[in-house]
Amino acid sequence: MRNLLLELAYNGKAYHGWQVQENAPTVQQTFQDSWEHITGSRDNVTGCSRTDTGVHANMFCCNIRTETPLECEKLVTALNAVLPDDIAVRNCREVPYEFHARYDCVSKEYIYRILNSPVPSPFLNGLVWQYKYPLDEKALDRCAKHFIGRHDFSAFCSAGSSVEDTIRTVTASQVTRLGDEVVFRIEANGFLYNMVRIITGTLIAVSQGKIKEENIPAIIESKDRSLAGPTAPPQGLYLNKVSYGGEIR
């Protein structure tokens, strides 16, 4: 029995997130269908994270314990030949049998892409959030720095989450601009349900004057979801990087 670590990239526009659902297409189900077609076995796929409907991934890791004798390079070629155009396998390698794509992850990085233009782009439809009002990326970057550190992020977690430990450590948080696109980038040892989208919505609320920048630390301390901004739409969100420790890195 081998344990394989695969790195995927996908456009989530057509999918109801990563995890298998009974009555909706998901990335995991589509990948498993292709895996079974190639290997003849429907092996269990363990993802590094869940992503919501319409959310994308530049780097999504999963591990599969399998008895297939196919070499990693051949698996990548074969899977990409049968997967739909919106899912790609970027890499495959053998890892220790006990490796777990989710539990062994030491950090994740997300980006949120905002098309800051009054004119929509037909080429970016479903891939960015179009926000037509002016944004000051330098002011937003200053606001984003308030989230760095070890905090209880209960105020930035959607209702319905079953997670008991809401403390996370954010190691990087910044906002940059390239032309009409404003990008929020955040890295942490873990994220709560909708945490990045709520932080993004809070940054926009600051830009709109609905929340004062100096109040952000108090909102974090309050643990009160009602004090933070709205949840930004899913289409601008990307899982961008997944990091593992030790020899896996």
N, C-alpha and C positions, 0 to 999 in steps of 0.2 A: 504493500500500500504506500503510495506517494502522497505528499502534500504539496500542492502547487499554488503559488501566489501569482495571480493575474492582475494586470493593470488595465483598466478600461477607460474609455472616454465616451461620453454620450450626450446627445441632444435630447433633453427630456420633454420636448414640446408635445410629443405624441403619447407620452406615458404618464401613468398615475403613480409616479415615484419608482423607487427601486424595488420595494418588497412585494412579493407575490400577493395578489388579491383575487378573490373569487370571480368577480364579474368585470374586471377592467385590465387592460394591457399594462404590464409593468416591465421594467428593464430586466429584473431578475428572471421572470418567466421567459422572456424572449431569449435571454442568454442561455438559460437551461435547455430550452428547446433546441437551440443550435448545438449546444454541448452534447446532448443526447444523440442528435443526428450524426455528429462526427465520431463519438466514442461508443455509441450503442448502449450507454448507461446514463441514467438520470441521477448523477451524483449530487449530493447536497452542496449548495453554494453559500458560503458565509461572507456577507458583505461587511465592509469597514464601517458603514453608517447607513442610515435611512435617508432618502431624499424624498421630498414631497412632489406632488403633481406639478409638472412643468419646470422643475428644477433640473439644472444641467450638471455635468461633471467633466472637468478637464483631466482629472485623475481620480479614479475610483478603484480601490483595491478589494479583491475578494480572494478567498482561498478555497480550494477544493481537494478533498481527500479522495483519491481515485486509484483504480488499478489499471488505467489505460497505459499501454506501453509507448504511446506516441511521444516523440521528443517535443520539447517545449517549442522549438522553432517551427516544427510542422503543425503543432496545435494552433499557434498564432495565425499561420497562413490559412489553415483549413477553416478556422472559426470566422475569420474575416471574409472568407469566400461565401459563407452562408448567412452571416448576420446581416440585418438590414443596414442601409447606409447611415443611419443615425446612431449606430453603436459600433465601436471599434475596439479591438484588443491591441494594446500598445506593447505589452511585454508579458512574458511568462517565465517563471523560474521555480526550481524546487527549493523548498524551505523545510526546516525541521518539522517533524510530524505534529508536535504540540503547538506549532504556531497558529494563532487565531487572528484573523484580519481585523476584528473589532477590538478585542481586549488587549492586544499587543500594540495598538496604535498609541503613540506618545503625543502626537499633536496633529491638528488639521488646520488647513488654511482655506478660507472661503473668500471669494470676491463677489461684489455686487456691482453690476454694470448699469449705469444710468445714461441714457441718451438725452443730454441736456440741450434740446433743440425744439423750436416750435413746429418743425417739420418732421413727420415720421419718416423712418427709413424702411422701404419694402424689403431690404436685404437683411435687416436686423429684427424683423417682426418675430416676436416670441423669444428673442434672445436678449433683450434689454428692456428696462422700464423707461418709457419715454416720459420725461418730465420737462414741460415746455417753459417753465418759469426760470429766471436766472438763478444760478447757484454760485456761491463764492467758495471754491474748493479749498482755499487757504483757511477760511473760517471753519469749514466743515472738518478739515484735518485737525485743527486745534481742538474742536469738540470731540473728535474721535479719540484723542489721547486720554480723555477722562476714563475710558474703559480699560486701559491697560492696568494690569495688576490682578491680585487675587480678590475676588468679590463674590458675594451672593447675588446672582443675577435673576432672582425671582421676578423682579419687575420687568424682565425682558424674556419672559417665558409664557407661551400661550396656555390658556386653560385646557385641561384634558391631559396634560402631561402626567405620567405616573412616576417620574423621577423624584426620589426623596432628597438626594444630595444636589442642591442647586448652586454649589460653590464651584467656580471655574477660574482658571488662571489664564488671562489674556496676555500674550507676550508681544503682540504687534497689532496696531490699529492705525490705519492711515487712509487719507483720501487724496487722490491725485486726479489730474485732468490730462487728457490727450485729445486735443481738438474739441469736438462736441461731446465726447464721452467722459463722464466722471465715474471713477472707480473707487469703491470702498473695499479695502482689504483688511482682513482680520485673521489672526492666528491664535489658537488657544489649545489647551490640553483636552478640551471637550466643549460641546455646545448643547444648550437646552433647546427644546422644541420651539422653532421659529425665532430663536435668539438673534440671528444675524439680520433677519428681515425686520424685527422690531427695533433693533438698534439703528438700522437704516432709516426706518420710518421716523425714529426720534431725531436723527440728524436732519431730516427734511423738515420736521416740525420746528426745529431750531431756526432753520433757514426761513421759515414762514413767520417767525416771530411768535409762534404759539407756545414754545418752551424756551426759557432763557438758558443760555449755555452754562452760566454759573450754577444753575439748579441741577445739572446732571449728576454730580456727586450725591446730592441729597436724594435724587430719584433712585439711584443705585442702593443707597442705604435704606430707603423706605421699604424695599421689597414689594412695592405696590404696583401691580401691572397697570392700573388705571392712570397712573401719573406719567407713564412713558408714552411715546408716540404710537401711531397706528402701525399695523403690520404691512410692510411693503409687499407688492405683488411678487409672485414666485419667479416670473420669467427672467428677472435680472440676476438670479442667484446661481453661483457655480461652486461646487466643491473643487478646489483648485489644486490642493496638494495634501498628501497623506504621508506622515513620517513615522518610521519605526526605529526602535533603538537597537543597539548591539550589532550583530552580524547582519541582521535584516536591513539595516540602514544602508 
